[in-house]
Amino acid sequence: LYLDEIAFDEQYNKSPKQKYSWEKTKRTSINYFIDVIGDLPIAAISRDDALSYRNWWMERMIPREEGEKPAKPNTANRHIGNMRTLHEAYFSHKGDEERLNPFRKMFFKGESRVDVPPFEDDWVRSKILAPGIFDDLRWELRCIIYVLIETGCRTSEICNLLPEDIKLKANVPFIRIRPRQNREIKTETSIRDIPLVGVALEAMRAAPEGFEHYRDRGELVSANLMKAFRQRGLFPTTDHVIYSFRHAFEKRMLEAGLDYGLRCTLMGHKTDRPAYGDGGSMAYRRDELMKIAHLVPDGLKFSD
């Protein structure tokens, strides 16, 4: 009932992969609850049941053995929150909005954020842009790496580019990040146009129709790239991940003195500045990004 009827609008603009991921998270939270408390009718869940579920998560947040990884507060909060949302949505749907939610006001305040470090420029140029390093990788994955470097985009944004989003014949070649009726993007500010420079331009010229093989398969791309980078020793530390390209892009813009508003526009971040104009022409954006673009190494392979 919840998936098919109550939460219909939450899924309406999701792609099949997004729907699968969304549903999997909800079902995981429910399965945790069933494992701990039992398979109860939703109307039978009491405050004591909810507290027992919370206490179970609290126990999991305390490491019992050396080297054991405890659950993080945001993990516990997500699963408790899913149960709270499910309960509230169900009884609201039934017209019982005044019913007390047994999961109300349950929240762990501990911080569990892990900072993702950026790749340093020298590392990118000497290691990641070294000709031949990715020659045995699928050409689409190679190109996605190069686009990530010079656009700061999220992996899912690049995987899901459609042919109409790739403007190679424009006076200033660029890509468009847009939502679709059957695919959501992270936030409204994620809607943006990004000029193509350096290795990103060459990569998109090799893939003018986008990356159909990996469309709506962003998690697979991330997993494959993580594996490829680990096998080649391309992560400077254990804290580095593919998302480090996005942080590196932002750091490079900051250190080169690019305007704050432009940086927010290109990153898809919300800005606290009043909106004056559209963030600058594509030529202006390209010229600014050329200040930080890596040189395209001779011999770098884009397509097979």
C-alpha positions as CSV (number, residue, x, y, z in Angstrom):
1,L,0.0,0.0,0.0
2,Y,2.8,2.4,1.0
3,L,4.8,1.8,-2.2
4,D,2.0,1.6,-4.6
5,E,-0.4,4.2,-3.4
6,I,0.7,6.4,-0.4
7,A,4.2,7.2,-1.7
8,F,3.3,7.4,-5.4
9,D,4.3,11.0,-5.7
10,E,7.7,10.4,-4.2
11,Q,8.5,8.0,-7.0
12,Y,6.8,9.7,-9.9
13,N,9.9,11.4,-11.3
14,K,12.4,8.7,-10.4
15,S,14.1,6.5,-13.0
16,P,13.8,2.7,-12.6
17,K,17.2,2.6,-10.9
18,Q,16.3,5.5,-8.6
19,K,13.0,3.7,-7.7
20,Y,14.8,0.5,-6.9
21,S,17.3,2.3,-4.7
22,W,14.6,4.3,-2.9
23,E,12.5,1.1,-2.3
24,K,15.5,-0.9,-1.2
25,T,16.3,1.7,1.5
26,K,12.7,1.6,2.8
27,R,12.6,-2.2,2.8
28,T,15.9,-2.4,4.6
29,S,14.6,-0.2,7.4
30,I,11.5,-2.4,7.7
31,N,13.5,-5.6,7.7
32,Y,15.8,-4.3,10.4
33,F,12.7,-3.5,12.5
34,I,11.2,-7.0,11.9
35,D,14.5,-8.7,12.8
36,V,14.6,-6.8,16.1
37,I,11.0,-6.4,17.2
38,G,9.0,-8.8,15.0
39,D,6.6,-8.6,12.1
40,L,3.9,-6.5,13.8
41,P,0.9,-4.9,12.2
42,I,1.7,-1.2,11.9
43,A,-1.2,-0.3,14.2
44,A,0.3,-2.5,16.9
45,I,3.7,-0.8,17.1
46,S,4.0,0.8,20.5
47,R,6.3,3.4,21.9
48,D,8.1,0.6,23.8
49,D,8.7,-1.2,20.5
50,A,10.1,2.0,19.0
51,L,12.3,2.5,22.0
52,S,13.6,-1.0,21.8
53,Y,14.4,-0.5,18.1
54,R,16.2,2.7,19.0
55,N,18.2,1.0,21.8
56,W,19.2,-1.7,19.4
57,W,20.7,0.9,17.1
58,M,22.4,2.5,20.1
59,E,24.0,-0.8,20.9
60,R,25.3,-1.1,17.3
61,M,26.9,2.3,17.6
62,I,29.2,1.1,20.3
63,P,32.1,-1.1,19.0
64,R,32.3,-4.4,20.9
65,E,35.6,-5.7,19.5
66,E,38.8,-4.1,18.4
67,G,38.7,-3.3,14.8
68,E,34.9,-3.6,14.6
69,K,33.1,-0.8,12.8
70,P,30.2,0.6,14.7
71,A,27.1,1.9,13.1
72,K,27.1,5.6,12.4
73,P,24.5,8.0,13.9
74,N,23.3,9.1,10.5
75,T,22.7,5.4,9.5
76,A,20.6,4.8,12.6
77,N,18.8,8.1,12.1
78,R,18.0,7.2,8.5
79,H,16.4,3.8,9.4
80,I,14.5,5.1,12.4
81,G,13.4,8.1,10.3
82,N,12.1,5.7,7.5
83,M,10.0,3.9,10.1
84,R,8.7,7.3,11.4
85,T,7.8,8.4,7.9
86,L,6.1,5.1,7.1
87,H,4.0,5.3,10.2
88,E,3.0,9.0,9.7
89,A,2.2,8.5,6.0
90,Y,0.1,5.4,6.6
91,F,-2.1,6.9,9.3
92,S,-2.4,10.3,7.5
93,H,-3.5,8.3,4.4
94,K,-6.2,6.6,6.6
95,G,-7.3,10.0,8.0
96,D,-5.9,9.5,11.5
97,E,-3.5,12.5,11.5
98,E,-3.7,12.9,15.2
99,R,-2.3,9.5,16.0
100,L,0.9,9.7,18.0
101,N,3.9,8.4,16.1
102,P,5.8,5.9,18.3
103,F,9.1,6.9,16.6
104,R,8.6,10.6,17.3
105,K,11.5,12.7,18.5
106,M,14.0,9.9,18.1
107,F,17.3,11.2,16.8
108,F,21.0,10.6,17.5
109,K,22.9,13.9,17.5
110,G,26.4,12.5,17.1
111,E,28.5,13.5,14.1
112,S,29.6,10.8,11.7
113,R,30.7,12.9,8.7
114,V,33.8,11.8,7.0
115,D,35.5,14.6,5.1
116,V,36.4,13.6,1.5
117,P,39.8,15.1,0.6
118,P,40.4,16.5,-2.9
119,F,42.9,15.2,-5.4
120,E,45.9,17.5,-5.6
121,D,46.8,18.9,-9.1
122,D,50.2,17.2,-9.3
123,W,48.7,13.9,-8.4
124,V,46.0,14.2,-11.2
125,R,48.6,15.3,-13.8
126,S,51.3,12.7,-12.9
127,K,49.1,9.7,-12.0
128,I,45.5,9.9,-13.3
129,L,46.3,11.7,-16.6
130,A,49.3,9.5,-17.3
131,P,48.9,8.2,-20.9
132,G,48.2,4.4,-20.9
133,I,47.0,4.1,-17.3
134,F,43.4,3.4,-18.3
135,D,44.0,1.9,-21.7
136,D,42.6,-1.5,-20.6
137,L,39.4,0.1,-19.1
138,R,36.2,0.4,-21.1
139,W,36.5,3.6,-23.2
140,E,33.2,4.9,-21.6
141,L,34.7,4.7,-18.1
142,R,37.9,6.4,-19.3
143,C,35.9,9.3,-20.7
144,I,33.7,9.6,-17.6
145,I,36.8,10.0,-15.5
146,Y,38.1,12.8,-17.7
147,V,34.7,14.6,-17.7
148,L,34.6,14.4,-13.9
149,I,38.0,16.0,-13.6
150,E,37.1,19.2,-15.5
151,T,33.4,19.6,-14.7
152,G,33.1,18.8,-11.0
153,C,29.9,16.8,-11.8
154,R,28.5,13.9,-9.9
155,T,29.1,10.5,-11.5
156,S,25.3,10.0,-11.9
157,E,25.0,13.4,-13.7
158,I,27.6,12.3,-16.3
159,C,26.2,8.8,-16.7
160,N,22.7,10.1,-17.4
161,L,23.5,12.8,-20.0
162,L,21.2,12.5,-23.0
163,P,22.3,13.5,-26.6
164,E,20.3,16.7,-26.3
165,D,22.3,17.6,-23.2
166,I,25.6,17.6,-25.0
167,K,26.1,20.8,-27.0
168,L,29.3,20.1,-28.9
169,K,28.4,22.3,-31.9
170,A,27.7,25.4,-29.8
171,N,30.2,28.3,-30.1
172,V,31.3,27.2,-26.6
173,P,30.8,23.5,-26.2
174,F,28.9,22.6,-23.0
175,I,26.8,20.1,-21.2
176,R,23.4,20.6,-19.5
177,I,22.5,19.0,-16.2
178,R,18.7,18.7,-16.2
179,P,16.0,16.7,-14.4
180,R,13.6,14.5,-16.5
181,Q,10.1,13.3,-15.9
182,N,11.6,9.9,-15.3
183,R,14.7,11.0,-13.5
184,E,15.3,13.3,-10.5
185,I,18.4,15.3,-9.8
186,K,19.7,16.0,-6.3
187,T,18.4,19.6,-5.9
188,E,17.0,22.4,-8.0
189,T,20.3,24.2,-7.9
190,S,21.9,21.2,-9.6
191,I,20.3,22.4,-12.8
192,R,23.2,24.1,-14.6
193,D,25.2,24.4,-17.8
194,I,28.9,23.6,-17.7
195,P,31.4,24.5,-20.5
196,L,33.7,21.7,-21.7
197,V,37.4,22.4,-21.4
198,G,40.6,20.3,-21.5
199,V,40.2,16.5,-21.2
200,A,36.4,16.9,-20.6
201,L,36.0,18.4,-24.1
202,E,38.0,15.7,-25.8
203,A,36.1,13.0,-23.8
204,M,32.7,14.3,-24.8
205,R,33.8,14.6,-28.4
206,A,34.4,10.8,-28.2
207,A,31.0,10.3,-26.7
208,P,28.7,12.8,-28.5
209,E,25.6,10.7,-27.7
210,G,26.5,10.3,-24.0
211,F,27.2,7.0,-22.3
212,E,24.2,4.8,-23.1
213,H,25.8,1.6,-21.7
214,Y,25.9,3.3,-18.2
215,R,22.7,5.3,-18.4
216,D,20.9,5.0,-15.0
217,R,23.8,2.9,-13.7
218,G,25.7,5.4,-11.7
219,E,26.3,3.1,-8.8
220,L,27.9,0.5,-11.2
221,V,30.1,3.2,-12.6
222,S,31.2,4.4,-9.2
223,A,32.0,0.8,-8.1
224,N,33.9,0.1,-11.3
225,L,35.9,3.3,-11.0
226,M,36.7,2.6,-7.3
227,K,38.0,-0.8,-8.2
228,A,40.0,0.5,-11.2
229,F,41.6,3.3,-9.0
230,R,42.5,0.9,-6.2
231,Q,44.0,-1.7,-8.6
232,R,46.2,1.1,-10.0
233,G,47.1,2.8,-6.7
234,L,45.5,6.0,-7.8
235,F,44.0,7.0,-4.4
236,P,46.7,8.9,-2.4
237,T,45.0,7.9,0.9
238,T,42.2,5.5,2.1
239,D,39.9,8.6,2.5
240,H,40.1,9.4,-1.2
241,V,37.2,8.3,-3.4
242,I,35.9,9.2,-6.9
243,Y,33.9,12.1,-5.3
244,S,37.4,13.6,-4.6
245,F,37.3,14.9,-8.2
246,R,34.3,17.1,-7.3
247,H,36.1,18.5,-4.3
248,A,39.3,19.0,-6.3
249,F,37.3,21.0,-8.9
250,E,35.9,23.2,-6.3
251,K,39.3,23.8,-4.6
252,R,40.9,24.6,-7.9
253,M,38.3,27.2,-8.7
254,L,38.7,28.7,-5.2
255,E,42.5,28.9,-5.4
256,A,42.4,30.4,-8.9
257,G,40.2,33.3,-7.6
258,L,37.0,32.4,-9.6
259,D,34.0,34.4,-8.5
260,Y,32.0,32.9,-5.6
261,G,28.7,33.1,-7.5
262,L,30.2,31.4,-10.6
263,R,31.7,28.6,-8.4
264,C,28.3,28.0,-6.9
265,T,26.7,27.9,-10.3
266,L,29.1,25.4,-11.7
267,M,29.0,23.2,-8.7
268,G,25.2,23.3,-8.5
269,H,25.4,24.8,-5.0
270,K,22.9,27.1,-3.4
271,T,24.3,30.6,-2.9
272,D,23.3,33.2,-0.3
273,R,23.8,36.0,-2.7
274,P,20.8,37.7,-4.4
275,A,20.3,36.4,-7.9
276,Y,21.6,38.9,-10.5
277,G,21.6,37.5,-14.0
278,D,22.3,33.9,-15.1
279,G,25.8,33.3,-13.8
280,G,27.6,34.7,-16.8
281,S,27.8,33.8,-20.5
282,M,29.1,30.4,-21.5
283,A,32.2,32.2,-23.0
284,Y,32.8,33.8,-19.7
285,R,32.5,30.5,-17.8
286,R,34.8,28.8,-20.3
287,D,37.4,31.5,-20.0
288,E,37.3,31.2,-16.2
289,L,37.6,27.4,-16.3
290,M,40.5,27.6,-18.7
291,K,42.4,29.2,-15.8
292,I,42.3,25.9,-13.9
293,A,42.2,23.3,-16.8
294,H,44.8,20.6,-16.9
295,L,46.8,20.3,-20.2
296,V,45.7,17.4,-22.4
297,P,48.7,15.0,-22.4
298,D,50.0,13.7,-25.7
299,G,49.0,10.1,-26.2
300,L,46.0,10.2,-23.9
301,K,43.4,7.7,-25.2
302,F,39.7,8.5,-25.3
303,S,38.0,6.0,-27.5
304,D,38.9,2.5,-28.7
